[in-house]
């Protein structure tokens, strides 16, 4: 008739108390040291569509869905182009002013160009058109690559929103 009716052993109780103490210490330490503040703003979750016309070598980079790219959530957008020749860039489309350099409106091979967003780029908007010069000589050809990169307002975070390689 005599039985031990103990519910939880003291060892399990001690382990649980130590685990709770460690978790609380980690959370309090994160707040005190400000680790949570360094996370910054996340990149917009935007779908980028690359619409390439192989007949004339023109590439339209469009916002195809997801979060809008705005002046509030974006420090800069950047184009990185690795092309066999200089390519034309339409440098004034929809709230984005690209700082294309030599000659104006063109980017040289392996160039990197930044733009500041002024307003909002939403789903369905064109971000940039590459290879749009009237002579037809400054267009993308097979093997040329284009990357569209996003950087936070402070510039401490960046990510590639989309990449394209001409077929």
C-alpha positions in Angstrom: 0.0 0.0 0.0 2.9 2.3 0.4 3.8 4.0 -2.9 5.9 7.0 -3.9 3.5 9.5 -5.4 6.1 12.2 -6.4 5.1 14.1 -9.5 8.2 15.8 -11.0 11.7 14.9 -9.8 13.8 17.7 -8.3 16.4 17.2 -11.1 13.9 18.2 -13.8 12.7 21.1 -11.8 16.3 22.4 -11.5 16.9 22.0 -15.2 13.8 23.9 -16.1 14.7 26.8 -13.7 18.2 27.0 -15.2 16.8 27.1 -18.7 14.3 29.9 -17.9 17.1 31.9 -16.2 19.4 31.6 -19.2 16.7 32.7 -21.7 15.8 35.7 -19.5 19.4 36.7 -19.2 19.9 36.5 -23.0 16.8 38.7 -23.7 17.8 41.3 -21.1 21.4 41.3 -22.4 20.2 41.9 -25.9 18.2 44.9 -24.9 21.0 46.3 -22.7 23.6 45.9 -25.4 21.3 47.2 -28.1 21.7 44.2 -30.4 18.2 44.5 -31.6 18.7 48.1 -32.8 21.4 47.0 -35.2 19.1 44.9 -37.3 17.9 47.9 -39.3 15.3 48.0 -42.0 14.7 44.9 -44.1 14.9 45.0 -47.9 11.5 45.3 -49.6 10.1 41.9 -50.6 9.7 42.9 -54.2 9.5 40.6 -57.3 11.6 41.9 -60.1 10.8 40.9 -63.7 13.4 41.1 -66.5 11.7 41.4 -69.8 14.3 40.9 -72.6 13.7 41.4 -76.3 16.3 39.4 -78.1 15.5 41.0 -81.4 16.8 44.4 -80.4 18.7 43.6 -77.1 16.5 45.8 -75.0 15.9 44.8 -71.3 13.1 46.3 -69.3 13.5 45.8 -65.5 10.0 45.9 -63.9 8.5 45.7 -60.4 6.3 42.7 -60.7 4.7 42.4 -57.3 5.4 42.5 -53.5 6.4 45.5 -51.4 6.7 48.9 -53.0 10.2 50.4 -53.3 10.0 53.8 -51.8 12.2 56.7 -50.6 11.3 55.7 -47.1 12.6 52.0 -47.3 15.4 52.5 -49.8 18.7 54.4 -49.6 19.8 53.6 -53.2 19.1 51.2 -56.0 22.2 50.2 -58.0 22.8 48.7 -61.4 25.8 46.4 -62.0 26.3 45.7 -65.7 28.8 43.3 -67.1 28.5 43.8 -70.9 30.6 43.3 -74.0 30.0 47.0 -75.0 28.6 50.2 -73.5 24.9 50.0 -73.1 22.2 52.7 -73.2 20.2 53.3 -70.0 17.0 55.3 -70.0 18.0 57.4 -67.0 14.7 59.1 -66.0 11.9 56.5 -65.6 9.3 56.5 -62.9 10.7 58.1 -59.8 14.2 56.8 -60.4 17.1 59.1 -61.6 20.1 57.0 -62.7 23.4 58.9 -62.6 24.7 57.5 -65.9 28.1 59.0 -66.7 30.3 58.7 -69.8 28.7 59.5 -72.2 25.5 60.6 -70.5 22.8 57.9 -70.7 25.4 55.1 -71.1 27.1 52.6 -68.8 30.4 51.1 -69.7 31.3 47.4 -69.3 31.6 46.3 -65.6 30.1 49.5 -64.4 28.2 50.3 -61.3 25.6 53.0 -61.2 23.5 54.2 -58.3 20.1 55.9 -58.2 18.0 57.5 -55.5 14.3 56.7 -55.4 12.1 59.7 -55.3 8.5 58.6 -54.6 7.3 55.0 -54.9 7.8 52.1 -57.3 4.9 49.8 -57.1 3.8 46.6 -58.8 3.6 47.1 -62.6 6.0 50.0 -62.7 9.1 50.1 -64.9 12.4 50.6 -62.9 14.9 51.0 -65.8 15.2 50.2 -69.5 18.7 49.1 -70.7 19.8 49.0 -74.3 17.3 51.5 -75.6 19.4 53.8 -77.8 18.0 54.7 -81.2 21.0 53.6 -83.2 20.6 50.0 -82.0 24.4 49.7 -81.3 24.3 50.0 -77.5 22.2 47.0 -76.6 22.7 43.9 -74.5 23.9 40.7 -76.2 24.2 37.1 -75.2 26.2 36.6 -72.0 25.8 40.2 -70.7 24.6 40.3 -67.1 22.6 42.9 -65.1 22.1 43.0 -61.3 19.7 45.2 -59.5 20.8 45.9 -55.9 19.0 47.5 -53.0 20.7 49.4 -50.1 19.1 50.6 -46.9 18.8 54.3 -46.0 21.9 54.2 -43.8 23.8 52.1 -46.4 24.6 49.4 -43.8 22.5 46.7 -45.4 22.2 45.7 -49.1 20.8 42.8 -51.1 20.4 41.8 -54.7 16.7 42.2 -55.8 17.2 40.5 -59.1 19.8 39.2 -61.6 19.6 38.7 -65.4 21.9 37.1 -68.0 21.1 37.7 -71.7 20.5 34.4 -73.5 
